[in-house]
């Protein structure tokens, strides 16, 4: 009887570990999606004067 309870508990904990492991892995973003979400010109959001130093907004 104890062997069945021990085996059922072991199977439950293995099942719970697999579910926990896959819950937090998530879907990894594709490299194409990362490239599509980036702006074309990364310097477009900064304002520079003639000296090349960023100006305060």
MOPAC internal coordinates of N, CA, C and O (Angstrom, degrees):
PM7 1SCF
backbone

  N    0.0000 0     0.00 0     0.00 0    0    0    0
  C    1.4519 1     0.00 0     0.00 0    1    0    0
  C    1.5301 1   111.51 1     0.00 0    2    1    0
  O    1.2310 1   121.09 1   135.47 1    3    2    1
  N    1.3517 1   115.52 1   -44.53 1    3    2    1
  C    1.4592 1   118.43 1   179.53 1    5    3    2
  C    1.5271 1   111.33 1   -64.74 1    6    5    3
  O    1.2310 1   121.01 1   147.94 1    7    6    5
  N    1.3229 1   115.68 1   -32.06 1    7    6    5
  C    1.4629 1   119.05 1   179.82 1    9    7    6
  C    1.5327 1   110.76 1   -63.92 1   10    9    7
  O    1.2310 1   119.77 1   140.15 1   11   10    9
  N    1.3088 1   118.04 1   -39.85 1   11   10    9
  C    1.4662 1   121.52 1   178.26 1   13   11   10
  C    1.5299 1   111.63 1   -66.16 1   14   13   11
  O    1.2310 1   120.33 1   138.97 1   15   14   13
  N    1.3286 1   116.97 1   -41.03 1   15   14   13
  C    1.4677 1   120.34 1   178.28 1   17   15   14
  C    1.5251 1   110.23 1   -65.72 1   18   17   15
  O    1.2310 1   120.33 1   137.17 1   19   18   17
  N    1.3256 1   116.98 1   -42.83 1   19   18   17
  C    1.4665 1   121.05 1   178.56 1   21   19   18
  C    1.5265 1   111.24 1   -63.54 1   22   21   19
  O    1.2310 1   120.12 1   137.99 1   23   22   21
  N    1.3122 1   117.37 1   -42.01 1   23   22   21
  C    1.4572 1   121.38 1   179.36 1   25   23   22
  C    1.5344 1   111.25 1   -66.98 1   26   25   23
  O    1.2310 1   120.02 1   139.14 1   27   26   25
  N    1.3222 1   117.57 1   -40.86 1   27   26   25
  C    1.4614 1   121.29 1   177.96 1   29   27   26
  C    1.5254 1   110.66 1   -65.88 1   30   29   27
  O    1.2310 1   120.16 1   139.92 1   31   30   29
  N    1.3269 1   117.29 1   -40.08 1   31   30   29
  C    1.4655 1   120.84 1   178.59 1   33   31   30
  C    1.5312 1   110.49 1   -65.42 1   34   33   31
  O    1.2310 1   120.50 1   138.06 1   35   34   33
  N    1.3227 1   116.65 1   -41.94 1   35   34   33
  C    1.4681 1   120.14 1   177.86 1   37   35   34
  C    1.5214 1   111.65 1   -62.68 1   38   37   35
  O    1.2310 1   120.37 1   136.89 1   39   38   37
  N    1.3239 1   116.90 1   -43.11 1   39   38   37
  C    1.4686 1   120.36 1   178.68 1   41   39   38
  C    1.5232 1   110.91 1   -64.55 1   42   41   39
  O    1.2310 1   120.46 1   140.87 1   43   42   41
  N    1.3376 1   116.72 1   -39.13 1   43   42   41
  C    1.4643 1   120.11 1   178.52 1   45   43   42
  C    1.5239 1   111.05 1   -64.60 1   46   45   43
  O    1.2310 1   119.85 1   136.33 1   47   46   45
  N    1.3199 1   117.89 1   -43.67 1   47   46   45
  C    1.4580 1   120.29 1  -178.99 1   49   47   46
  C    1.5243 1   111.99 1   -68.15 1   50   49   47
  O    1.2310 1   120.12 1   144.27 1   51   50   49
  N    1.3098 1   117.38 1   -35.73 1   51   50   49
  C    1.4709 1   119.63 1   175.28 1   53   51   50
  C    1.5216 1   109.89 1   -65.85 1   54   53   51
  O    1.2310 1   120.39 1   136.92 1   55   54   53
  N    1.3299 1   116.86 1   -43.08 1   55   54   53
  C    1.4562 1   120.66 1   177.72 1   57   55   54
  C    1.5291 1   110.96 1   -62.28 1   58   57   55
  O    1.2310 1   120.36 1   134.74 1   59   58   57
  N    1.3264 1   116.91 1   -45.26 1   59   58   57
  C    1.4708 1   120.56 1   180.00 1   61   59   58
  C    1.5278 1   110.80 1   -63.80 1   62   61   59
  O    1.2310 1   119.63 1   142.23 1   63   62   61
  N    1.3294 1   118.31 1   -37.77 1   63   62   61
  C    1.4690 1   121.20 1   178.21 1   65   63   62
  C    1.5177 1   111.17 1   -65.43 1   66   65   63
  O    1.2310 1   119.93 1   138.05 1   67   66   65
  N    1.3222 1   117.73 1   -41.95 1   67   66   65
  C    1.4696 1   120.58 1   178.97 1   69   67   66
  C    1.5210 1   110.51 1   -64.19 1   70   69   67
  O    1.2310 1   120.04 1   137.86 1   71   70   69
  N    1.3191 1   117.52 1   -42.14 1   71   70   69
  C    1.4654 1   120.74 1   178.33 1   73   71   70
  C    1.5183 1   110.17 1   -64.28 1   74   73   71
  O    1.2310 1   119.80 1   135.14 1   75   74   73
  N    1.3347 1   118.00 1   -44.86 1   75   74   73
  C    1.4638 1   121.64 1   179.43 1   77   75   74
  C    1.5317 1   110.76 1   -62.40 1   78   77   75
  O    1.2310 1   120.02 1   137.64 1   79   78   77
  N    1.3094 1   117.57 1   -42.36 1   79   78   77
  C    1.4624 1   122.28 1  -178.42 1   81   79   78
  C    1.5335 1   110.89 1   -63.36 1   82   81   79
  O    1.2310 1   120.28 1   138.97 1   83   82   81
  N    1.3305 1   117.07 1   -41.03 1   83   82   81
  C    1.4590 1   119.83 1  -177.33 1   85   83   82
  C    1.5254 1   112.27 1   -81.67 1   86   85   83
  O    1.2310 1   119.17 1   157.75 1   87   86   85
  N    1.3153 1   119.19 1   -22.25 1   87   86   85
  C    1.4659 1   121.00 1   179.63 1   89   87   86
  C    1.5203 1   111.18 1   -64.67 1   90   89   87
  O    1.2310 1   119.94 1   139.00 1   91   90   89
  N    1.3131 1   117.71 1   -41.00 1   91   90   89
  C    1.4517 1   121.28 1  -172.62 1   93   91   90
  C    1.5191 1   113.35 1   -96.07 1   94   93   91
  O    1.2310 1   119.53 1   179.76 1   95   94   93
  N    1.3216 1   118.51 1    -0.24 1   95   94   93
  C    1.4616 1   118.44 1   178.96 1   97   95   94
  C    1.5182 1   110.98 1   -75.45 1   98   97   95
  O    1.2310 1   119.51 1   141.10 1   99   98   97
  N    1.3285 1   118.54 1   -38.90 1   99   98   97
  C    1.4589 1   121.83 1   176.83 1  101   99   98
  C    1.5114 1   112.65 1    68.34 1  102  101   99
  O    1.2310 1   121.57 1    -5.57 1  103  102  101
  N    1.3183 1   114.60 1   174.43 1  103  102  101
  C    1.4539 1   121.35 1   178.60 1  105  103  102
  C    1.5153 1   108.59 1   -92.97 1  106  105  103
  O    1.2310 1   120.63 1   -52.99 1  107  106  105
  N    1.3136 1   116.40 1   127.01 1  107  106  105
  C    1.4504 1   121.20 1   179.92 1  109  107  106
  C    1.5297 1   108.95 1   -77.99 1  110  109  107
  O    1.2310 1   119.80 1   -42.27 1  111  110  109
  N    1.3368 1   117.99 1   137.73 1  111  110  109
  C    1.4623 1   119.18 1   178.88 1  113  111  110
  C    1.5220 1   111.29 1   -69.79 1  114  113  111
  O    1.2310 1   121.33 1   -37.34 1  115  114  113
  N    1.3232 1   115.06 1   142.66 1  115  114  113
  C    1.4486 1   120.53 1   177.10 1  117  115  114
  C    1.5232 1   109.55 1   -73.74 1  118  117  115
  O    1.2310 1   119.86 1   -31.74 1  119  118  117
  N    1.3259 1   117.88 1   148.26 1  119  118  117
  C    1.4707 1   119.44 1   176.92 1  121  119  118
  C    1.5339 1   112.15 1   -59.42 1  122  121  119
  O    1.2310 1   120.01 1   147.77 1  123  122  121
  N    1.3424 1   117.59 1   -32.23 1  123  122  121
  C    1.4654 1   120.10 1   178.48 1  125  123  122
  C    1.5226 1   111.19 1   -65.49 1  126  125  123
  O    1.2310 1   119.93 1   141.65 1  127  126  125
  N    1.3307 1   117.74 1   -38.35 1  127  126  125
  C    1.4594 1   120.95 1   178.74 1  129  127  126
  C    1.5185 1   110.78 1   -66.75 1  130  129  127
  O    1.2310 1   120.00 1   141.67 1  131  130  129
  N    1.3191 1   117.60 1   -38.33 1  131  130  129
  C    1.4617 1   120.87 1   179.48 1  133  131  130
  C    1.5267 1   109.78 1   -64.59 1  134  133  131
  O    1.2310 1   120.38 1   137.55 1  135  134  133
  N    1.3276 1   116.88 1   -42.45 1  135  134  133
  C    1.4594 1   120.07 1  -179.79 1  137  135  134
  C    1.5182 1   111.70 1   -67.94 1  138  137  135
  O    1.2310 1   119.48 1   145.90 1  139  138  137
  N    1.3235 1   118.60 1   -34.10 1  139  138  137
  C    1.4644 1   121.31 1  -179.78 1  141  139  138
  C    1.5207 1   111.46 1   -71.11 1  142  141  139
  O    1.2310 1   119.65 1   149.56 1  143  142  141
  N    1.3322 1   118.28 1   -30.44 1  143  142  141
  C    1.4479 1   121.22 1  -177.45 1  145  143  142
  C    1.5247 1   113.50 1   -83.98 1  146  145  143
  O    1.2310 1   119.48 1   168.74 1  147  146  145
  N    1.3306 1   118.59 1   -11.26 1  147  146  145
  C    1.4536 1   121.24 1   179.97 1  149  147  146
  C    1.5313 1   109.88 1   -83.29 1  150  149  147
  O    1.2310 1   120.36 1   -34.83 1  151  150  149
  N    1.3424 1   116.92 1   145.17 1  151  150  149
  C    1.4639 1   118.58 1   175.84 1  153  151  150
  C    1.5300 1   110.16 1   -68.29 1  154  153  151
  O    1.2310 1   121.06 1   -26.16 1  155  154  153
  N    1.3318 1   115.58 1   153.84 1  155  154  153
  C    1.4637 1   119.69 1  -178.21 1  157  155  154
  C    1.5232 1   111.07 1   -66.94 1  158  157  155
  O    1.2310 1   120.40 1   139.08 1  159  158  157
  N    1.3257 1   116.85 1   -40.92 1  159  158  157
  C    1.4567 1   121.31 1  -179.08 1  161  159  158
  C    1.5252 1   108.10 1  -116.21 1  162  161  159
  O    1.2310 1   119.58 1   -75.38 1  163  162  161
  N    1.3413 1   118.41 1   104.62 1  163  162  161
  C    1.4587 1   119.17 1  -177.04 1  165  163  162
  C    1.5262 1   112.95 1   -66.89 1  166  165  163
  O    1.2310 1   119.07 1   160.85 1  167  166  165
  N    1.3189 1   119.38 1   -19.15 1  167  166  165
  C    1.4592 1   122.48 1   179.40 1  169  167  166
  C    1.5211 1   112.02 1   -86.63 1  170  169  167
  O    1.2310 1   119.45 1  -179.67 1  171  170  169
  N    1.3174 1   118.65 1     0.33 1  171  170  169
  C    1.4581 1   121.83 1  -174.54 1  173  171  170
  C    1.5255 1   112.14 1   -68.42 1  174  173  171
  O    1.2310 1   119.57 1   156.42 1  175  174  173
  N    1.3219 1   118.43 1   -23.58 1  175  174  173
  C    1.4549 1   120.80 1  -176.99 1  177  175  174
  C    1.5226 1   113.61 1   -88.87 1  178  177  175
  O    1.2310 1   119.39 1   176.19 1  179  178  177
  N    1.3265 1   118.77 1    -3.81 1  179  178  177
  C    1.4589 1   121.09 1  -179.83 1  181  179  178
  C    1.5181 1   109.18 1  -106.52 1  182  181  179
  O    1.2310 1   120.84 1   -34.78 1  183  182  181
  N    1.3283 1   116.00 1   145.22 1  183  182  181
  C    1.4605 1   121.59 1   177.69 1  185  183  182
  C    1.5166 1   108.27 1  -110.95 1  186  185  183
  O    1.2310 1   120.36 1   -53.87 1  187  186  185
  N    1.2989 1   116.92 1   126.13 1  187  186  185
  C    1.4640 1   121.82 1  -178.68 1  189  187  186
  C    1.5233 1   109.50 1  -119.73 1  190  189  187
  O    1.2310 1   121.37 1   -34.19 1  191  190  189
  N    1.3453 1   114.99 1   145.81 1  191  190  189
  C    1.4643 1   118.28 1   171.07 1  193  191  190
  C    1.5199 1   108.46 1   -93.90 1  194  193  191
  O    1.2310 1   119.50 1    10.24 1  195  194  193
  N    1.3214 1   118.56 1  -169.76 1  195  194  193
  C    1.4661 1   121.86 1  -175.27 1  197  195  194
  C    1.5202 1   112.61 1   -68.05 1  198  197  195
  O    1.2310 1   119.37 1   157.77 1  199  198  197
  N    1.3230 1   118.80 1   -22.23 1  199  198  197
  C    1.4724 1   120.53 1  -177.29 1  201  199  198
  C    1.5284 1   111.66 1   -77.69 1  202  201  199
  O    1.2310 1   119.78 1   166.61 1  203  202  201
  N    1.2965 1   118.02 1   -13.39 1  203  202  201
  C    1.4559 1   121.57 1  -179.94 1  205  203  202
  C    1.5139 1   113.07 1    90.01 1  206  205  203
  O    1.2310 1   119.87 1   173.89 1  207  206  205
  N    1.3261 1   117.84 1    -6.11 1  207  206  205
  C    1.4657 1   120.87 1   176.82 1  209  207  206
  C    1.5202 1   109.49 1   -87.73 1  210  209  207
  O    1.2310 1   119.82 1   -38.70 1  211  210  209
  N    1.3120 1   117.95 1   141.30 1  211  210  209
  C    1.4709 1   119.28 1   178.21 1  213  211  210
  C    1.5216 1   111.37 1   -64.02 1  214  213  211
  O    1.2310 1   120.53 1   -39.67 1  215  214  213
  N    1.3176 1   116.59 1   140.33 1  215  214  213
  C    1.4498 1   121.02 1   179.31 1  217  215  214
  C    1.5206 1   109.37 1   -91.70 1  218  217  215
  O    1.2310 1   120.53 1   -27.15 1  219  218  217
  N    1.3042 1   116.59 1   152.85 1  219  218  217
  C    1.4528 1   119.79 1   177.20 1  221  219  218
  C    1.5214 1   108.76 1   -79.74 1  222  221  219
  O    1.2310 1   121.08 1   -39.52 1  223  222  221
  N    1.2926 1   115.55 1   140.48 1  223  222  221
  C    1.4689 1   120.34 1  -178.01 1  225  223  222
  C    1.4842 1   111.90 1   -86.83 1  226  225  223
  O    1.2310 1   120.10 1   180.00 1  227  226  225

